[in-house]
Amino acid sequence: MLNIIKSILSAFFGVQSNRKLSQDDAFVEKHGIKYFLIIGFLVAILLLLTLAILVNVILNHIK
């Protein structure tokens, strides 16, 4: 599970080694893509919520 999260975060920032990409491909071949999709959506939602909260805090602080 931790390796999937690391891979997804690496994909968000666009940095990942070829070795890690091969490991991810092997995992997807064996278990399917559903784990990457579920965790990817959760990470994206978490990122959006964090940004929304940060913007609200900054805008409320300016007033």
GIFENCOR-V809773 format. One record per residue. N is the residue number from 1. PHI is phi in radians with two decimals (none if undefined). OMEGA is omega in whole degrees, -180 to 180 (NA if undefined). Layout:
N;PHI;OMEGA + N;PHI;OMEGA
This chain:
1;none;180 + 2;-1.11;178 + 3;-1.13;178 + 4;-1.16;179 + 5;-1.09;178 + 6;-1.07;180 + 7;-1.13;-180 + 8;-1.18;177 + 9;-1.12;176 + 10;-1.10;178 + 11;-1.16;178 + 12;-1.08;-179 + 13;-1.62;176 + 14;1.37;178 + 15;-2.19;177 + 16;-2.83;-179 + 17;-1.36;178 + 18;-1.13;179 + 19;-1.13;-180 + 20;-1.18;177 + 21;-1.09;177 + 22;-1.13;178 + 23;-1.12;179 + 24;-1.12;178 + 25;-1.07;179 + 26;-1.14;178 + 27;-1.12;-180 + 28;-1.14;178 + 29;-1.07;-176 + 30;-1.44;-171 + 31;-1.95;-177 + 32;1.63;-174 + 33;-1.62;-173 + 34;-1.04;-180 + 35;-1.15;178 + 36;-1.15;180 + 37;-1.16;-179 + 38;-1.08;-178 + 39;-1.19;178 + 40;-1.08;177 + 41;-1.12;179 + 42;-1.10;178 + 43;-1.14;179 + 44;-1.11;179 + 45;-1.12;178 + 46;-1.07;178 + 47;-1.11;180 + 48;-1.13;177 + 49;-1.11;178 + 50;-1.09;178 + 51;-1.13;179 + 52;-1.10;179 + 53;-1.12;180 + 54;-1.07;179 + 55;-1.11;178 + 56;-1.08;179 + 57;-1.11;-180 + 58;-1.15;-180 + 59;-1.14;177 + 60;-1.22;179 + 61;-1.29;-179 + 62;-1.23;-177 + 63;-1.14;NA
